[in-house]
Amino acid sequence: MSVLLDISQIDMVFPTPKGPFTALQGVDLKIKKGEFVSLIGHSGCGKSTVLNVVAGLYQATTGGVILNGKEVSEPGPERAVVFQNHSLLPWLTAYENVELAVKQVFGNTKSKAEMKEWIEHNLTLVHMDHAMHKRPDEISGGMKQRVGIARALAMQPEVLLMDEPFGALDALTRAHMQDSLMEIQNELNNTVIMITHDVDEAVLLSDRIVMMTNGPAATVGEILDVELERPRDRLTLAEDPEYNRLRSEVLKFLYEKQRKVEDIGKHKAKSKATKKESEAA
């Protein structure tokens, strides 16, 4: 498979009152068409910053993003974002929320009948066809998130960007949403980049797991290939030795290797401070 998205040597530096803050340094990642890639790491490791650069919401300080041979310089419908907060307009129904995105992307290229069919098709994909005429305050949190995913899919994006999409949901709803996402990706072969804090979620859904080092100057620490057969069933995988090995590898990176990196950083800072004190004396 050819590379669809090339995240090339990204640095991201933010100005602060105390001087420049380097959030990302040398982030390099190539993603193929149809791949499901999870970004995982501790809070503050720059996962959302990477996603925002790919979305075109941030411009990298150095390096860049190439999608299908074109440089990403601003937001565009070929990169749809699903946030943790569903971001639905409360005065519109589920159908109307999706319709808004479809009109924005397709304009007058679809007839009214085609537009109606397309909106209903995407709501059916996420199992929301029974509640398409309800407003956000009339449906549950999981249902709202399903509408948010339908809206993103209806834009026919080349890349679906998901920032902790199930983070605010209870465990049972989250499991249902994960299963739905696997079904959708199996049917549409979407390219997906998802941020998660959940190790089990990352292993269950991904083709590759990108483990980020802690910030500042966060970067790609390790990349883990997940070669579990699809379709995947969470109950069967719970007893699968390879699933548990992968899960263990991610946990090891997050808690053991990161601790060593932090200890080295603290040791360097302490040595620097001691050197300054001796020079001052």
Summary of the structure (lengths in Angstrom):
residues: 281
radius of gyration: 20.9
end to end distance: 61.8
largest distance: 81.3
contacts: 851
relative contact order: 0.15
helix: 44%
strand: 23%
